[in-house]
């Protein structure tokens, strides 16, 4: 295998299918590659050829057609269990050897993926810098420039992915531990919705807020890995079942028009390079059809401060307090100082924080409810190792400005590469949204990826060509065409707004409809009937959450119903139609087509 070959899943599977590569040949090459990188402590435990043999044996008789991750190498952050391999969480004194793999790891192995080893981290996943490791394991170097931090706590996972030693890696993300190192390494960092991926087999940081995160080279790879790992685990207390297809959600081509929220520029707190990155991301989103909406994100920033200033640190203390008491030297000094703060909060402090968070959540949900997706900085700067050494807690705190609130507020998030600084360091941004908006974020990220085509990680390998997605993305909403009493400002419009409906556009039908005023009321109701001798009718397109559409449909009286309506641009959308023969039965129906608009006809009647 050529050293310059892309390790993205699509490219590897194409090479397997064409007979240009075998999993065994790939693994042998990656072992050599890792040996050449061995002076850097990105790995805590690397599996050798003998340990990898059973995983390769399992692939015999299989192929990319039978196993979705056939022969795909991956890495595992060392606070996530791999059967038979020690889990250290960055502390030899804490280490144990599990008999079973974590639920998510086992799903990946069952899908044909090959675990290459366990990666380094900020000890006990406490930190965003990647610098809080004991001398036993050392500190990974940033794959682009060793003078700069790798980001944490999933430092090793980001480094080995960006360096081209695996196709993807698992991290964890409680306060930004997946997104920050992804941002610093020109790779995608998926922070899934809470509970979407099981955390069984993960050493907790804050059990109520922990997620397994994903590092990948492309959005397509991220979606593929997510589709395999986002499985409900009935043995995990924190697992939440969510089937995207059932909720009308699908990965694919981004919508032609969407609204994206952006914090007020005065709130970004970014340095020059990351400010430039935000402006570039805004321009790129606008270029693919986005409409920018500036929002005051104070509730988000206030919630972020609760994570380390509030009693959630007690969850971290809960995990390692016995080790802190029995072997204090086994805990990194900065980690010890931060975690020790969790020993003092009272129960009343926890409730006070929960009450504050509930209010911030109410405000934040109302804020992001105004848009389809949010854009923010991933982090505000990329510090050097010297800067972190001079102020380890202060710098770490700044890095979490735009990451700490995500899990507290139950949002989904995705770190997206956007470009490079003048010093050739990566710059990224974050797309985020409501819980289980994960596929919407990935679809928009893919649209950005298609425009940017950045090289893969730190490998220098050019981005492979992207195929056109087979489907259009769906975000769990449905667009509905209305032509009468449900128009904005008319008597039945409340039936849309109280179900979370949002006006998308005012437009016209194709010139193939007639409009009738039905007998009865109030309110007066129209019937729009397809007719080759008709004309264009003014309509509105509203967007409704899929889960509210059923109750709306149940309230539609005969002879009206929902069906497909052709719009002036040639697209077809769900909208009001009239059942066949109904107008013949209603001899009092009045043809008002000539007015071209229900609203215009009503005006003429007054």
Secondary structure, 3 states (H helix, E strand, C coil): CCCCCCCCHHHHHHHHHHCCCCHHHHHHHHHHHHHHCCCCCCEEEECCHHHHHHHHHCCCCCCCCCCCCCCCEEEEECCECECCEEECCCCCCCCEECCCCCHHHHHHHHCCCEEEEEECCCHHHCCCCCCCCCCCCCCCCCCCCCCECCCCCCHHHHHHHHCCCCCEEEEECCCCCCHHHHHCCCCEEEECCCCCCCCCCECCCCCCCCCEEEEECCHHHHHHHHHHHCCCCCCCCCCCCCCCCCCCEECCECCCCEEEEEECHHHCCCCHHHHHHHHHHHHHHHHCCEEEEEECCHHHHHHHHHHHHCCCHHHHHHHHHHHHHHCHHHCCHHHHHHHHHHHCCCHHHHHHHHHHHHHHHHHHHHHHCCCCEEEEECCCCCCEHHHHHHCHHHHHHHHCCCCCHHHHCCEEEEEEEEEECCCCCEEEEEEEEECCCHHHHHHHHHHHHHHHCCCECCCCECCCCCCCCCCECEECEEEEEECCCCCCCCCCCHHHHCCCCEEEEEEEECCCEEEEECCCCCCCCEEEEECCCCECCEEEEEEEEHHHHHHHHHCCCCCEEEEEEEECCCCEEEEEEECCCHHHHCCCCEECHHHCCHHHHHHHHC
